[in-house]
Amino acid sequence: MANSTYTGRGQTVVVIDSGWSPTWETAARVVYQHDYADNDADARNPNADTHGALVTSRILSQAPDVDIIALKVMPDGATTASGTAIEQALQWVVAHASDYNVVGVNLSLAGGSASSETTTILSDELASLAAKRVLVSAAAGNAGQNGTATDVSYFAADHNSICVSASGGDGTMPGWAQRNPGITDLCADGTDIRLTDLAGRTLTANGSSFATPTVTAAVALAQQEAVALRGSALTQDEFLSLAKQTGTPIAGTGYTDLDTQALLTKIGQLYGTTATPTVPDPAPHPGAPATTTAAILVNAKGTAAAGVNAHFTLLVDGHAVGGATVGTAAKNYAFTATVSADSAHTVQVQYDNDGFAGGQDRNLFVNSVSVNGHGYAATDAAVTYDKGALDGHDVVKGQSGMWWNGTLVVAADKGLFASQAQVAELQAGDLLGHTVSADAASHGTAEGAGWTPELLPAFQYADHGLHAWYDAHDMAHGMAA
């Protein structure tokens, strides 16, 4: 799907899987590799047609100039990976993403059954990558039970991953494709995908494992274009909003098939030098400054004391624009404000009802603040915590837990307020719709129960956490010379 301008050049994606194979990829494309299953520096798999090689081949068929980092998490001959290996691989990506200009991670691994957004031991790493604008695409799974199932893999159910369900590529969804209306972010063709190796052999494969690489490749192309045109990468919310706006609705389902070329065209229209300029008000007030809209999301939760939940007031540049009482489950609270265009602004989350009663401590926890699609983690360098009065005294670096009354202050970059038209187009998509469910309230590990290994890839708890299986139905349907 790459056009002549954007082919993934200069971008890197990480494939966390069973390894790579010289049968399918040239060594020049693999810029780094490590085997976390055997703890060595060789991530090749002796099986020429290993799952990870096929997944990587699918990415390169869409983004031919992207660089590949292969992180092997499955022992040779195995179809499962330990949670330890997967977490170590993600930790490496968090630490080294900037070294290799990593823009995406592909997780064509599945496990568990989640019908709402879920937190696992991988959630810390996924959140860190989202904050770095490294977008993680994860397979939903293939135990769809003829379309009656409403669950997806734990990997895909995390708020900070892009949940990819397989489609038929023709406006339909196969019955085996797992999907959930509240979790699935995008669909992509995962049916009868033809892959050709370096010797000219063709293999046909099915499954969300082969839908997910299409999204990973689209991430690489979109980020290449976004950086070239506007100087910064897309956030996950921005990418999804634009992908849903430009995608093809799958009739009667509510799901959207990714259209990579339409996505790239849209990014060009929004940020390209040939984009239509904004038409000014036909009768502006002389000397009136230009204004724009700030769409703000605060992802927060709290603990109650004496039956009273935590409350915050949202301010922009010191002026209150709204407030919210939070529950014990983290979710998004949406606000809008009119601000001057082409100027930096401060977004302030003011915790105002700290208390202790009956042995209970009331606290506010702010996970992130999103401003016009750009997400700031509470610990971002642009965030500070002004304890007590909002007076510039007793200011410390940002943190999620607000144990005392005080204000989390986000210094939002002026580039986020440049164009009213661009913000409106992003809001027309699904920017405000990706809320966190009650299942994400705790910072612990999701429980895996009721799984059937021979039918559904699943997590198992042994030693350090979860095991992941290849997606059921992710299988080859033969080779052709």
C-alpha positions, 0 to 999 in steps of 0.5 A: 500500500505504500506510495512512491513518497512514503515507504517506511524509509528511516522508520523502524518497527519491532516484531516480537514473535518467534524470530525471523528467517533469511528465507523471507527477509534480507539481513540488511532489513534487520537492524537489531535482533535478540533472542529472549527465549534463549538469551542470545543475540541470534533471533533467527529461527531454523524453521524457514517459515516460522510465524515471526518471519511470515509476520515480518514479510507481511509488514515489508510487503506494505512498507518495503523500506522500513527497518526491522528489529526482531525480538524472539520470545519463543524457543525454537520449535515452540508455539508459546512464549513466556510472559517474562520474555515478552515483558523483557522484549517490551522493556528493551523497546522502551529503553532503546526506541529513540536509538533506532527511531522505533515507531511501531511494535507488532504483537501477533500473539494472542492469549486470554479472553477479555470483554473490556479493556484490561490491565496486565503485567505488560501495561507499564511498558505499553503505557511508556511506549504510547507516551513515546508515540511508539504505537503497538498493534496487537492481534485480537485473536481467532476464536470468534465462534462464528461471530458470537464471541465478544472477547479479544486477547489480553494483549489487544485489550490494553488501552495503550495498544491498537486492537486489530481484528481480522476482516475478509478484506471485502466488507465482511468479517470471518466468523473466526475473527474475534472482535469487541465493539468497545475494544477493537480499534481497526480491522484489516484483511486477514483472509487468504493473505499471499506471501512470497519469499525470497526464492519465489515461493508463495504461501497463503495464510489466515488470521489476525496475526496477518491483519495486524502487520498491515496496521503496523506497516500503516503506522510506519508510513503514517509516522514517516509522513507526519514527521515530514509534514508537521514535524512530529509523530502522531499519537495513538489517538490521532492515528486511530482517529484519522484511520477511522475517518478514512477507513471503509465501514464493514457493513452492519458491524460498526467496525472499520477496515483500514485504508492505508492509502486514504489515511496517507492522503488525509495526513497530506491534506491536514499537514501538507503544504498544499492543504487548503488554507483556513478561510477567515471570518468574513467580518472579523473584529478589527484587531481581534486575536485568532482563537482555536479550540482545545479538546482536553481529556483527563484520564483519572481515577481516585480513592474515596473517604467517608463515601466521598470520591475525589474531585478535580477542577480543570483550568486552562491558563488559570481559568476554570473550564469545568470539573469532575468527580472521579470513580475508582475506575480510570476513565477519560473526562472530556473538556473543551476551551477556547484559547488563543491560537499559535500560543502555548497554554497551561492545562491544570488539573486541580485536586481540591477535596483531599481528605482522610476519614474513617481510616480512608485516605482520599486521593486523586490519580491522574494517568494522562492529559491529552490536549488536541490529541497529544498525550502527556503522561503525568510523569512527562517532562512538560508536567509539574505538580504544584502542591497546595495553592497554585502559586508556583511554590513547592513545585515538584516534577509531575506524578500520577498520585496526587496525595495532597490538594494541589495542581498538576500543570501541563505546559502544552506546546504552542504547536497543538493550537495552530489550526482550528480546522485541523483540530475539528477534523480530528474531533470528527473521528473517535478522538474522545471515544477510547475510554478506559473501563472499570477493568483498568482500575487496578494496576495489577494483572488481569486474571485468565480464566475459562480458556481452552488452549486447543481452541483459544490462545491463552495466558497461563500463570507459571513462574513470572506471568503469562504465556502467549500462543500463536493465534488459532487459525493462523495457519498456512494453506499451502505453498506455491512455487 
